[in-house]
Amino acid sequence: MVRDRVSTNGLLAALPQADWARMRKDFEETHLARHTTLIELEQRYSKIHFPENCIVSTVAVMEQGGCVEMATIGCEGMVEVGAIVGSDAALSQYVVQVPGDALSIKYQAFKKWDREIPAFHCMLQKYAQAFVVHILQSVACNAAHTIEQRAARWLLTTQDRSHDDSFLLTQECFAEMLGVSRPVVSTVARAFQKAGLIKYARGKITIANREALEEKACECYRVIKQAYDFRAIDC
């Protein structure tokens, strides 16, 4: 059972206090280590995870063995959206990219509260819509914006989700998330560091000038962030 506190997960934090008090007993605090595979494609659900300061990627595994990130999930959401739209098995593979904490609930308990608490059901439906916006905006971003703009957006989003100016992120992982080669990411990271936007050492990135990084990012950062603002939702 989760101790008596407000979750830093946006979905759970936006619930009425009385509803969260009813549900809290079925959640457990979980630490998710980097590179942990939470669920494989088409694997049946056992638990649903609500990240608090970790970041999870939904990835497509290619026939030749490579992985391509389709979206990331952090403190604004849950793993995974298929449980909302009627699937009882994962629609993708989910891998922890930035380690941290999450609140986890057994799948059957999740479905029970989805049926019994209207505000929770409403919030989940709004999250599913926001996740679609995220996917579609990411597709447009990958086609229309430069690697520098996309990298800035990804770093800002990662900082938001980790609730910290510093977070663990290897260049290999960063390259995989952006769908580019490691040398390309190295070039971007060096340019950002030289401009004073970030500090990078031993797999740890620190955001040194957030305002300048926001100027570097494309509008997709704002669009996706706004889509996940559940505080503005009346359920």
C-alpha positions as CSV (number, residue, x, y, z in Angstrom):
1,M,0.0,0.0,0.0
2,V,1.2,3.5,-0.8
3,R,1.8,5.7,2.2
4,D,-0.6,8.6,2.7
5,R,0.8,11.1,0.2
6,V,-0.2,12.8,-3.1
7,S,1.4,11.1,-6.0
8,T,3.7,13.0,-8.3
9,N,2.1,11.2,-11.3
10,G,-0.1,13.7,-13.1
11,L,-3.0,11.3,-13.7
12,L,-3.2,10.2,-10.1
13,A,-2.5,13.6,-8.6
14,A,-5.5,15.1,-10.6
15,L,-8.0,12.7,-9.1
16,P,-10.3,13.9,-6.3
17,Q,-8.8,13.3,-2.9
18,A,-11.6,11.0,-1.8
19,D,-11.2,8.8,-4.9
20,W,-7.4,8.5,-4.5
21,A,-8.0,7.6,-0.8
22,R,-10.1,4.6,-2.0
23,M,-7.7,3.5,-4.6
24,R,-4.4,4.0,-2.8
25,K,-4.5,0.7,-0.9
26,D,-4.1,-1.2,-4.2
27,F,-1.0,0.6,-5.3
28,E,2.6,-0.2,-4.4
29,E,5.7,1.9,-4.6
30,T,8.2,0.4,-7.1
31,H,11.7,1.4,-8.2
32,L,12.3,0.8,-11.9
33,A,15.9,0.2,-12.9
34,R,17.3,1.4,-16.2
35,H,16.9,-1.0,-19.2
36,T,14.2,-3.0,-17.4
37,T,11.7,-4.4,-19.9
38,L,8.3,-3.8,-18.2
39,I,6.3,-5.7,-20.8
40,E,6.9,-7.3,-24.2
41,L,4.7,-6.9,-27.3
42,E,1.5,-9.0,-27.0
43,Q,2.3,-10.0,-23.4
44,R,-0.7,-10.1,-21.2
45,Y,-0.9,-7.5,-18.5
46,S,-0.1,-8.3,-14.9
47,K,0.6,-4.8,-13.6
48,I,0.0,-1.3,-14.7
49,H,2.7,1.3,-13.9
50,F,2.3,5.0,-13.2
51,P,5.7,6.6,-13.4
52,E,6.6,9.3,-10.9
53,N,10.1,10.3,-11.9
54,C,11.3,7.6,-14.2
55,I,10.9,7.5,-18.0
56,V,9.7,4.6,-20.0
57,S,10.0,4.2,-23.8
58,T,7.6,2.4,-26.0
59,V,9.7,0.8,-28.7
60,A,9.3,-1.1,-32.0
61,V,11.7,-4.0,-32.4
62,M,12.8,-4.4,-36.0
63,E,13.4,-7.8,-37.7
64,Q,17.1,-7.1,-37.9
65,G,17.2,-6.6,-34.1
66,G,17.3,-2.8,-33.9
67,C,14.9,-0.7,-31.8
68,V,13.1,2.5,-32.6
69,E,11.4,4.6,-30.0
70,M,7.8,5.6,-30.8
71,A,7.0,7.6,-27.6
72,T,8.1,8.1,-24.1
73,I,6.0,7.9,-20.9
74,G,6.8,9.8,-17.7
75,C,5.0,11.3,-14.8
76,E,2.2,12.5,-17.0
77,G,1.0,9.0,-17.9
78,M,0.9,5.2,-17.4
79,V,2.2,2.0,-19.0
80,E,0.4,1.1,-21.0
81,V,-2.4,2.8,-23.0
82,G,-3.7,-0.5,-24.4
83,A,-5.2,-1.3,-21.0
84,I,-7.5,1.7,-21.4
85,V,-8.7,1.0,-24.9
86,G,-9.8,-2.6,-24.3
87,S,-6.7,-4.7,-25.0
88,D,-5.7,-7.3,-22.4
89,A,-2.1,-7.6,-23.9
90,A,0.6,-5.0,-24.6
91,L,0.5,-3.1,-27.9
92,S,4.2,-2.5,-27.8
93,Q,7.4,-3.2,-25.9
94,Y,8.1,-0.9,-22.9
95,V,11.6,-0.3,-21.6
96,V,12.8,1.9,-18.7
97,Q,15.3,4.5,-20.1
98,V,15.7,6.8,-17.1
99,P,15.5,5.0,-13.8
100,G,13.3,6.1,-11.0
101,D,10.1,5.4,-9.0
102,A,6.6,4.5,-10.1
103,L,3.3,3.5,-8.5
104,S,2.1,0.0,-9.7
105,I,-1.2,-1.7,-9.5
106,K,-2.3,-5.2,-10.4
107,Y,-4.2,-5.3,-13.7
108,Q,-7.4,-6.6,-12.2
109,A,-7.5,-3.9,-9.5
110,F,-6.8,-1.3,-12.2
111,K,-9.9,-2.5,-14.2
112,K,-12.0,-2.6,-11.1
113,W,-11.3,1.1,-10.3
114,D,-11.7,2.0,-14.0
115,R,-15.3,0.6,-13.7
116,E,-16.2,1.9,-10.3
117,I,-14.7,5.4,-10.1
118,P,-16.0,7.8,-12.8
119,A,-13.3,10.4,-12.3
120,F,-10.6,7.7,-12.8
121,H,-12.3,6.4,-16.0
122,C,-12.6,10.0,-17.3
123,M,-9.0,10.7,-16.6
124,L,-7.8,7.6,-18.3
125,Q,-9.9,8.4,-21.4
126,K,-8.3,11.9,-21.5
127,Y,-4.9,10.4,-21.2
128,A,-5.5,8.1,-24.1
129,Q,-6.5,11.1,-26.2
130,A,-3.4,13.0,-25.1
131,F,-1.2,10.0,-25.9
132,V,-2.5,10.0,-29.5
133,V,-1.8,13.7,-29.8
134,H,1.8,12.9,-28.5
135,I,2.3,10.2,-31.1
136,L,1.0,12.3,-34.0
137,Q,2.9,15.3,-33.0
138,S,6.1,13.2,-32.7
139,V,5.6,11.9,-36.2
140,A,5.3,15.5,-37.5
141,C,8.3,16.6,-35.4
142,N,10.6,13.9,-36.8
143,A,9.7,14.9,-40.3
144,A,9.8,18.7,-40.0
145,H,12.3,19.7,-37.3
146,T,16.1,19.5,-37.0
147,I,18.0,17.1,-34.8
148,E,18.9,20.1,-32.6
149,Q,15.3,21.1,-32.1
150,R,14.2,17.5,-31.4
151,A,17.1,17.0,-28.9
152,A,16.2,20.2,-27.1
153,R,12.6,19.0,-26.8
154,W,13.6,15.6,-25.6
155,L,15.9,17.1,-22.9
156,L,13.2,19.5,-21.7
157,T,10.7,16.7,-21.5
158,T,13.1,14.5,-19.6
159,Q,13.8,17.3,-17.1
160,D,10.1,17.8,-16.5
161,R,9.5,14.1,-15.9
162,S,12.5,13.5,-13.7
163,H,11.7,16.6,-11.5
164,D,15.4,17.4,-11.4
165,D,17.9,19.5,-13.3
166,S,20.2,16.4,-13.6
167,F,19.4,12.9,-14.8
168,L,21.2,9.8,-16.0
169,L,21.3,9.5,-19.8
170,T,23.9,7.8,-21.9
171,Q,24.7,9.1,-25.4
172,E,23.8,5.6,-26.7
173,C,20.4,5.8,-25.1
174,F,19.9,9.4,-26.3
175,A,20.8,8.4,-29.9
176,E,18.3,5.5,-29.8
177,M,15.5,7.7,-28.5
178,L,16.1,10.3,-31.3
179,G,16.6,7.6,-34.0
180,V,20.0,8.8,-35.0
181,S,23.6,7.6,-34.8
182,R,25.7,8.1,-31.7
183,P,28.2,10.4,-33.5
184,V,25.3,12.7,-34.4
185,V,24.2,12.9,-30.8
186,S,27.8,13.5,-29.7
187,T,28.0,16.5,-32.1
188,V,24.7,17.9,-30.8
189,A,25.7,17.4,-27.1
190,R,29.1,19.1,-27.6
191,A,27.4,22.1,-29.3
192,F,24.8,22.3,-26.5
193,Q,27.6,22.1,-23.9
194,K,29.7,24.7,-25.7
195,A,26.7,27.1,-25.8
196,G,26.1,26.6,-22.1
197,L,22.8,24.8,-22.4
198,I,23.8,21.6,-20.7
199,K,26.6,20.0,-18.8
200,Y,27.5,16.4,-19.6
201,A,29.8,14.0,-17.8
202,R,29.9,10.2,-17.3
203,G,26.3,9.5,-18.5
204,K,24.8,12.3,-16.5
205,I,23.2,15.4,-18.1
206,T,22.5,18.6,-16.2
207,I,20.3,21.3,-17.7
208,A,22.4,24.5,-17.3
209,N,20.2,27.1,-19.1
210,R,16.6,26.0,-19.4
211,E,15.4,29.2,-21.0
212,A,17.9,29.0,-23.8
213,L,17.1,25.4,-24.3
214,E,13.4,26.2,-24.6
215,E,14.3,28.8,-27.3
216,K,16.2,26.0,-29.2
217,A,13.3,23.5,-29.0
218,C,10.5,23.3,-31.6
219,E,6.9,24.1,-30.8
220,C,6.2,20.4,-30.3
221,Y,7.5,20.6,-26.8
222,R,4.7,23.1,-25.9
223,V,2.0,21.2,-27.8
224,I,2.7,17.8,-26.2
225,K,3.1,19.4,-22.7
226,Q,-0.2,21.1,-23.0
227,A,-2.0,17.9,-24.1
228,Y,-0.9,16.3,-20.8
229,D,-2.1,19.1,-18.5
230,F,-4.8,17.1,-16.6
231,R,-5.2,19.9,-14.1
232,A,-7.3,21.7,-16.7
233,I,-9.7,18.7,-17.1
234,D,-13.1,18.7,-15.5
235,C,-14.1,15.1,-14.8
